Amino acid sequence: MDVGNGNVERGGGEGGTLGWLVRDGEVLASAQLATTARARMRGLLGRNEFEGALVLRPCRQVHTWGMRFPIDVAFCTGDGVVLHATTMRPWRLSRVVRRAKFAVEAPAGSFERWRLRPLDVLEVKD
């Protein structure tokens, strides 16, 4: 599945699993895709918890205003190369990552468990 083909609102609804976040053939987590402006704007807002990953496409910057928990964020090229990864507490604004085409959000601590690092290559699969 191309990261740009999913849609949280139409392809499974809130909380629906639409694919798998994969690195080097290893499944890291279930993945929801947010590719419409509405789905990207909503993101993880209003949720008390979240399992898996949310993929926002297109995306070069994220915020955690109104979030109830900290998140890990990775900004990736169109080919899935991780350019920048960070952990963000609620009420923060990330830097703009100009070369990023999409972002992956997950609960804080996920990237450490997955051993996700810059230059890793991520993809979303059915």
Secondary structure, DSSP 8 states (H G I E B T S, - for coil): --GGG--TTTTT-TT---EEEEETTEEEEEEEEE-SHHHHHHTTTT-S---SEEEESS-S--B-TT-SS-EEEEEE-TT-BEEEEEEE-SS-B----TT-SEEEEEETTHHHHHT--TT-BEEEE-
